[in-house]
């Protein structure tokens, strides 16, 4: 046996091996049946002598194999191949299709998530970043306050702690205290620090609300069109979703009469994606409906800090007198979506259960990032950054509007430009059925744009335009790129008009 192993291994490894190489090779011999179940291996002394390695090297390889269950060892006897070792090795090397016995058995939640993934339409325009990409939700790298963040980070990381342990699920007290003051100044919110729960972005906040407040089969009202990832969360939870029409002022609250629901998801400060701002009369009507029906209102304040020409609109929560509004905020639009940091402002009655749900989800948000954010808010750096970012994005917005007017005069209708970090551009010359073709042709010319149709869950039922619509984000682009991108997009639209408004989409690339 020792001579056979020596000959085979010399061909495999060449020079004298280390313990890891020997371990991997012996395991492969078990996997392909060269070492049968029950076969005895040479002693560590004999194999070390034959291979020209130290006995320690062989011992280490044998011990690792024994720990993994490939060998059986006993004092005074030679190691032998363990029963079942070959089967485990073959199972691991088998193709995934051969190991799978039909479809995986999933929970009802898993089945709903699987169905959502299977039902996703082809991601037109999402084949990776385009050279000029009007991707909404993306920010310019140079806008991040790198120097201020680094200074605060360096101070935070050297702060001595008694131990490295898990923290409170609701977040660092310093950040929640800083947020309390900031939200009062910037968004008109009146709350205590105890009502704030720090989360990993608004997406986790929405997911926690769905899990804690909504049972499968219960009704959730959604704006139409709406933020698709919020809709997916409630669909995965098994909620019964009802679409609510929006107009240029946001949610049409007159349609609430007679409706019963567990929760209503709204974006009152800047309706996503159309940009309407819910006026005070409709806000009062929405709150009155929630009081009368016992429903919760989930207010997604995803970019409320970015309003141009006027101060930001106060949050809906600021006029809630009975505690039916759950306010969701995020740092994704002001700092970076890669940070995954946001917060919930909860009615006092919901704080205990959300803290515990937060603990079960992932314990707590990263402590160091929370301390850095708290420091930036406390010393005013964050608010200075937001003001600077607002000025830069106002310049980008102006560049986009001017470019659309210059290159597509009278050919587009812009909606939602008063605030936020994106606009919707309706293109009357392009029929709705050609929207995806327009997006793909634009990408062929190096311009990334996104169609609005996937944001309408009910198709045309609540859609006010029959033409193509594009959601154009501008916060990650410089004015020169915006100008060039709109010029290319205009060329695509003109080419379609020359063909009588018919667009022929190129094959979808994989």
Secondary structure, DSSP 4 states (H G I P E B T S, - for coil): -HHHHHHHHHHHH-SPP-HHHHHHHHHHHHHTTSS-TTPBPPPHHHHHHHHTS-HHHHHHHHHHHHHTTSEEEETTEEEEEPTTHHHHHHHHHS-HHHH--SSPP--HHHHHHHHHHHHPPP-TT-SS--SEE--TT---GGGS-HHHHHHHHHHHHT---S------TT--HHHHHHHHHHHHHHH-----GGGEEEESHHHHHHHHHHHHH--TT-EEEEEES--HHHHHHHHHHT-EEEEEEEETTEE-GGGGTT---SEEEE-TTS-TTT-----HHHHHHHHHHHHHHT-EEEEE-TTTT-BSSSPPPPPGGGG-SSS-EEEEEESTTTT-TTS--EEEE--GGGHHHHHHHHHHHHS-S-HHHHHHHHHHHHTTHHHHHHHHHHHHHHHHHHHHHHHHHHHSTTT-EEES-SBSSEEEEEEEEEEGGGHHHHHHHHHHTTEE-EESGGG-TTTTTT----EEEEEEE-TT--HHHHHHHHHHHHHHHHHHHHTTT---PPPPP-
